Amino acid sequence: MHLAHHHSADTRRAVTEPAYPPLALVTSPTVPTEQAAYYLNRRPQTLRGWACAETFPDGLRPVRINGRLGWPVAGIRAVLGVA
């Protein structure tokens, strides 16, 4: 007898999405692309495209740190309208 295992969408999401701290608890000045995308509800590749074409929202200019993008936490908060 074959038993099918079904997982809810919440279970799959918990396995596939990394757990980042709430934005209010982030104390570093910048976060990596994947984390910024999580907070902005966008895919990381979207943020990379913004950085390449310089079409990011006002106040969200990324900085390059050893060849990687760092997204300012203050800018993410500003875009989201969070104090």
N, C-alpha and C positions, 0 to 999 in steps of 0.2 A: 504494500500500500504506500502510495506516494503522498506525502503531506506538503502542501504548498505553504511557503512562508511569505506573508504579506507584511510590508512595513508601511506605516503611515508616512505622509509627506513630512511631518515634523521630525520623525526619526531619521529619514534620509537627509533632511536639511542639517540636522545636528551632526551627522557623520561627515558631510561634505563641506560645511561652512566652518571656518575657523572661529574660535570664540575670542573676540576682542573685548577689552574692558569698555564700559560705557564712556562716551566721549567726555562727559563731565569729569571723569576720573583720570584722564590722560594728562600727564604733567610734562612730557617731553615737548620741545618746541616744534618738532616735525614727526611725521609718521610715514612709513613706507607706502608705496602705491597700493598694495593689496588692502591695507588697513584703511587708507583714505577712501578707497572705492567702497568698502564696506559701509563706512559712515555716510557716504553720499548716495548710497544705493545705486551705484553704477558698476560696470565691469572694469577691472584694472586696465584693460586695453583702451577703454574710453579715456581714462585719465592720461595714459601714455600718448594717445592721439592729441589730446588737449595740449600737452607739454610740447610735442613736436611741432604742431601748427600754431602754438601760442594763442589758443582760442579758449583758454580756461576762464571760468567766471571771475569777475572783478574781486581782487583781494586774495586770490588763490594761486598766485604764482609759485610754482615749485622751485626748490633749490636743488642743485646737483651736488651730491655728496659722494665722492669717489666713484663717479660714473653712474650713480643711482639717483633716483628722484626722491626727494624728501618733501612732503606736502605739509605746509604750516597748519598747525592745529587751530591757531587763531583764525586763519582763512576759512577752514572747514566750518568752524563755528559761525563765522560771519555769513557764509553762503547759506547755512541752514537756519540762520536767524536765531541762534542760541547765544545767550550772553556768556 
